Amino acid sequence: MGVADFGGEVKRERRGGTRRRKKMRRLRYRLDMTPLVDIAFLLLTFFMLTTTLITPQVMEMTVPPERTQVEVRQSELLTLRIRQDGRIFYSLGQDAPQPIELKDLRTLAVRENVRLKNRLITLLKASPNVPYGRVIAVLDVLNQAELEITEQLAREGLKRERRFAIAPMTEQDEQEIAQL
Amino acid sequence: MPKLKKRRLGFVLDMTPLVDITFLLLTFFMLTAKFKSEAESQQRFTIVRPQATADTSRLPDKDLAIIKIGIDTVAGDTSYYYEMTNETDWARVVGSMEQLQLPPNARQVKVGLSELDELIRRTRIVKPTTRFAIDADRRVRYKWVEDLMEVLRQNRATVFNFVTDRRPPEQPPM
């Protein structure tokens, strides 16, 4: 390796001429910066390896303050149920529950919301035994659909008002989807 | 020829720009580094967060109460853990609860559902603007989260956050 030059121009020390030499030394001296640079690199490596740049993100959730019975029209209700094994079922109004894949859920949410023009209420019921990650995955898909719904409704001159709720799964719900 | 060889052996390399960049990076990483909070260093579990699509909303640092649902790595049992980012509020909330029997410097407490209800109520009294976040492991049964949401609802904390991790774009949801 070559000589690392840290101190700007360095002139070679000349032999002889004691007086002159003394003056030169005071003005331009060679400072060995190797240990400093070593430490700097060490610290840099440490901080680079230990930092996590991604901070966790959040998903906002709102629940109604009171558990009251709200009368809704059956035709404006979309019930999503997540069974114990993680399978998702949807039913419109009083229709029989239909199984649906997670990837198709977005299309369904967009289609039904646009068709009913903001009046659709989405109700999510998850089995207590389903892993929490599955519920978040479903919520995430619904959140993604929201963008598209807002856009499509805006084209019709409507402002999106989200109507969504989470409800506990009843035994009746369990029975309805148990055999599917 | 010999003259040329000599020149090649001893050359001068100006390292100033390299050192400049190094120090710049070092300063950046040192200033952006966030150290583990005291509460985090006390916990005995790691949370495998559920993944969600990239979002711009971030976890606030000020006046936040975090309810963690974690699976203990040693015992393997699930439990609720409560912690708060504001130290003075934390002291006021926990200080009035004798039943917890906390060591003096504890920043996180393992609680059951009834104690959690009490903690949330006191938090709401001490500082009503405190925001709540649910940081749960994706493997826990949904029952844990459902019960917690019910407790939050009863305490009029109707807006809260689920803490998630960003899912890499190419990976399909689980």
Interface residues (C-beta under 8 A of the other chain):
Chain A: M1 G2 V3 A4 D5 F6 M33 V37 A40 F41 L43 L44 F47 M48 T50 T51 L53 I54 T55 P56 Q57 V58 M59 E60 M61 T62 V63 P64 P65 R67 I82 L102 K103 A126 S127 P128 N129 V130 P131 Y132 G133 R134 V135 I136 A137 L139 D140 V141 N143 Q144 I166 P168
Chain B: G10 F11 V12 L13 D14 M15 T16 V19 T22 F23 L25 L26 F29 M30 T32 A33 K34 R49 P50 Q51 A52 T53 A54 D55 T56 S57 R58 L59 I69 A133 D135 A136 D137 R138 R139 V140 R141 Y142 K143 W144 V145 E146 M149 L152 R153 R156 T158 V159 F160 N161 F162 V163 T164 D165 R166 P172 P173 M174
